[in-house]
Amino acid sequence: MRALADIRKMEVGIEYRSMSDLLADFRRYLEREAGTPVERLDANAALLLHDLCQFLKLGGPQRQKVLGRSAASYVEAQLDTQVRLPVIH
């Protein structure tokens, strides 16, 4: 658990006292990105793990290790086909 907290600490200056604090912050991150409460999200486990890796600022090799070869390929294909709407400020 400490290693996960240390990863976030190094990247953005945030330190977590517990895994539950880190996961609660991840939930808020998901809700903010999706624009909906977490209980309304319909998420694929591979995409969820990918988002967790991004949240923890893991690099490509670490993300590959977490996801495994087939899930990493799946996520890459999904991200390549997503339609992105322009952000209007």
CORZI-V956247 format. One line per field, one symbol per residue. phi: phi as a letter, one per 20 degrees, with the letter a starting at -180 (. if undefined). burial: + if it has 16 or more other ideal C-beta (glycine too) atoms within 10 Angstrom, else -. A space follows every 50 residues. Layout:
phi->???
burial->???
This chain:
phi->.gffffffffecmdcdebffffffffgffffffembfgfeeddeffffff ffffgemffgfffgfffnfffffffgffffefedefede
burial->----+-++-------+-----+---+---+---------------+--++ +++-++-+----+--++---++-++--------------
